[in-house]
Amino acid sequence: MGNMGIRGSTADSFRAVAQLDNGNIYGVMLTEMVSNMFKEGMWFKALNPYMLILTGNDPVQVGNMMTLNGITRAVVGVASGRLAINVYGVDAVWIVSGFVGLLGILTNVVCLCNGSVPAAYFLNFIWAVYNGLWNSCLETSWARSIVKVKREDVNGARQITNKVTTSMGPLFSAAIFVACGNTWSIDLVKNVMLFGTLMTSMTVMLCFCFRSMQEIEQDMPLREVNRFIFPDSSVRGFKDIRCEDLCKSDFDENSSGVVRLTYPLGLGDEAGDDKWDSRITIVTRDFKETNFILVKQFHACFVGVGPSDRKCTVIFEDSTRPPERVNIHSLDIFLTVDEELSVNRAVSRVHFSLLPLDRTAPRFTC
């Protein structure tokens, strides 16, 4: 009975991963498995014995290298997690991690081939930077790419693959030791580290494969959206809203609407309207001009779409990105001052969540 429960729970965990079908989730699990086996489980475990041999059994230098590694990793991890990802975005930090990893692989090869103590110090520093960046990006992409209702199941699948692969790295190392004569020497340690470094390149290359577009909750300029397609009870079965054609007449005022409409005060249905409030200007206390303007702002919904209808399919301007079923949280729409009061797509924004498990929103392939 217990075995059936464990087997069923394991099956549910991996079934949840397949249901979400998210590239970031696959990437995190794959890069973590490769890292466990070949980086943490092979050459990184052999690094301390190698440094001890390289420094002529000098524990002080080995301790200095380990201290450098630990402090650098902690500082970079905090800085990237609290600052860099929030300021520059996780995609940019992933790319930086990838290039740092490539530099680390080159450093490994140089250090192992030349047996240089300064190179060993640099090796510890560069991989500490990589690990700090990599861990922050890994956990950020993982957390942002999981639907809340599937979080427990998907985390279970990750823990299973994590524990299994953690035990496999030492097995590979043992196999190389046996194959190379099972005699402890610097040449044998080099072989283990070189093989582990070669396989670690897979983890490093995966850094360039993560995308924020796979995250569940997203916020983007409206210029990146081609159109919204809402389910409709009409003959067509859907309502197609093209963003490039949007203007004020496409919205109905509604206090429960998902749209927050903003346009300059004094602009009515016609751009040339000469109302008294169109001449209002914000100035400083000493009557100097400012760049501020007064605006009207109210909630609205699309014409022909109910205020509670928030599930739709989004077609993106990027033709390489497939359509996504989403739940719209908010649409901040800013109107221009042209004759039709058209939507300024450059400053307007849409905030939504992907719905990988939902089947009620219309689905399109183009």
Salt bridges, closest charged atoms under 4 A:
ASP12 OD1 - ARG15 NH1 2.55
GLU32 OE2 - ARG158 NH2 2.84
GLU40 OE2 - LYS39 NZ 2.50
GLU139 OE2 - ARG158 NH2 2.74
GLU215 OE2 - ARG144 NH1 3.57
GLU217 OE2 - HIS351 NE2 2.74
ASP219 OD1 - ARG349 NE 2.61
ASP240 OD2 - ARG227 NE 3.14
ASP269 OD1 - LYS248 NZ 3.84
ASP273 OD2 - LYS275 NZ 3.67
ASP274 OD1 - ARG279 NH1 3.05
ASP286 OD2 - LYS288 NZ 3.99
GLU317 OE2 - ARG345 NH2 2.93
ASP332 OD1 - ARG260 NE 3.01
ASP358 OD1 - LYS311 NZ 3.05
